Amino acid sequence: GDSGRRLRQIERIRAAVWTQPERRWTLGALADLACVSPCHLAHVFRTEVGMPVYQYVVRARLARALDAVLDSDTDLTAIALDSGFTSHSHFTARFRALFGHTPLELRRGIRATRAQDLRKIVTAREAAAA
């Protein structure tokens, strides 16, 4: 019924975002993937996932960026842009809001156990949204 169709629409959006978080997703483009109106998608997504579509996209971008920050020596500005953020400052602000540290702070002083904890933050919140 409606519930199953709605869940399939949401899963289609979630899969697309997690596959390509760096893409410049618009509500209209995502609504087209789900074959619904942007307004309907915004309402259903927030109801089912517990956060707005934009916040979900940002979280997916941050999850990808976290791996790059912790596992590479790539320039932080390049990571920000490759992850879909428009600027280093926007990336850093969002990163700090979610993880409690800036990307540079993590690079300078992260311990392996703390890195695992941060990765759990992303996966736990993703699982809770499922």
C-alpha positions as CSV (number, residue, x, y, z in Angstrom):
1,G,0.0,0.0,0.0
2,D,0.9,3.6,0.5
3,S,3.3,2.8,3.4
4,G,5.4,0.3,1.3
5,R,5.5,2.7,-1.7
6,R,6.5,5.6,0.6
7,L,9.3,3.5,2.1
8,R,10.6,2.5,-1.4
9,Q,10.6,6.1,-2.4
10,I,12.6,7.1,0.7
11,E,15.1,4.2,0.1
12,R,15.6,5.3,-3.5
13,I,16.5,8.8,-2.3
14,R,18.7,7.5,0.5
15,A,20.6,5.2,-1.8
16,A,21.2,7.9,-4.4
17,V,22.4,10.4,-1.8
18,W,24.8,7.9,-0.1
19,T,26.1,6.8,-3.5
20,Q,26.8,10.3,-4.6
21,P,26.8,12.7,-1.6
22,E,29.0,15.2,-3.4
23,R,26.5,15.7,-6.2
24,R,24.6,19.0,-6.1
25,W,21.3,17.5,-5.2
26,T,18.2,19.6,-5.4
27,L,14.9,18.7,-3.9
28,G,13.4,18.7,-7.4
29,A,16.0,16.2,-8.7
30,L,15.5,13.9,-5.7
31,A,11.7,14.2,-6.1
32,D,12.1,13.1,-9.7
33,L,13.9,10.0,-8.6
34,A,11.1,9.2,-6.3
35,C,8.4,10.2,-8.8
36,V,6.7,12.6,-6.4
37,S,6.5,16.3,-6.1
38,P,9.2,18.2,-4.2
39,C,6.7,19.3,-1.5
40,H,5.5,15.7,-1.0
41,L,9.1,14.4,-0.8
42,A,10.1,17.0,1.7
43,H,7.2,16.1,4.0
44,V,7.4,12.4,3.6
45,F,11.2,12.3,4.0
46,R,11.1,14.4,7.2
47,T,8.3,12.2,8.6
48,E,10.0,8.9,7.8
49,V,13.7,9.7,8.3
50,G,13.4,12.3,11.0
51,M,15.3,15.1,9.4
52,P,15.0,17.3,6.3
53,V,16.4,16.1,3.0
54,Y,19.2,18.8,3.0
55,Q,20.4,17.8,6.5
56,Y,20.5,14.2,5.3
57,V,22.6,15.2,2.3
58,V,25.0,17.1,4.5
59,R,25.3,14.1,6.8
60,A,26.2,11.9,3.9
61,R,28.8,14.4,2.7
62,L,30.3,14.5,6.2
63,A,30.5,10.8,6.4
64,R,32.5,10.6,3.2
65,A,34.7,13.5,4.3
66,L,35.4,12.0,7.7
67,D,37.0,9.0,6.0
68,A,39.1,11.3,3.8
69,V,40.2,13.4,6.8
70,L,41.2,10.5,8.9
71,D,42.6,8.1,6.3
72,S,44.5,10.5,3.9
73,D,46.8,13.5,3.8
74,T,44.6,15.2,1.1
75,D,44.3,18.9,1.5
76,L,41.2,19.8,3.6
77,T,39.9,22.3,1.0
78,A,40.1,19.6,-1.6
79,I,38.3,17.2,0.7
80,A,35.6,19.8,1.3
81,L,35.1,20.5,-2.4
82,D,35.2,16.8,-3.4
83,S,32.6,16.0,-0.7
84,G,30.2,18.6,-2.2
85,F,30.7,21.6,0.1
86,T,31.0,25.0,-1.6
87,S,33.8,26.2,0.7
88,H,36.3,25.1,3.3
89,S,34.6,27.3,5.9
90,H,31.1,25.8,5.3
91,F,32.7,22.3,5.5
92,T,34.5,23.1,8.7
93,A,31.5,24.5,10.4
94,R,29.3,21.6,9.5
95,F,32.0,19.1,10.4
96,R,32.5,20.7,13.9
97,A,28.7,20.8,14.5
98,L,28.4,17.0,13.9
99,F,31.7,15.7,15.3
100,G,32.6,18.3,17.9
101,H,36.0,19.0,16.3
102,T,37.3,20.7,13.2
103,P,38.9,18.5,10.5
104,L,42.3,19.9,11.3
105,E,41.9,19.2,15.0
106,L,41.1,15.6,14.2
107,R,44.1,15.3,11.9
108,R,46.4,16.7,14.5
109,G,45.3,14.8,17.6
110,I,43.0,11.9,16.7
111,R,43.5,8.5,18.4
112,A,42.4,5.3,16.7
113,T,39.7,4.8,19.3
114,R,38.3,8.3,18.9
115,A,38.2,7.8,15.1
116,Q,36.2,4.6,15.6
117,D,33.8,6.5,17.9
118,L,33.3,9.3,15.2
119,R,32.6,6.7,12.5
120,K,30.0,5.1,14.8
121,I,28.3,8.5,15.2
122,V,27.6,8.6,11.4
123,T,26.6,4.9,11.1
124,A,24.4,5.0,14.3
125,R,22.6,8.1,13.1
126,E,22.2,6.6,9.6
127,A,20.8,3.4,11.2
128,A,18.5,5.3,13.4
129,A,17.2,7.2,10.4
130,A,16.5,3.9,8.6
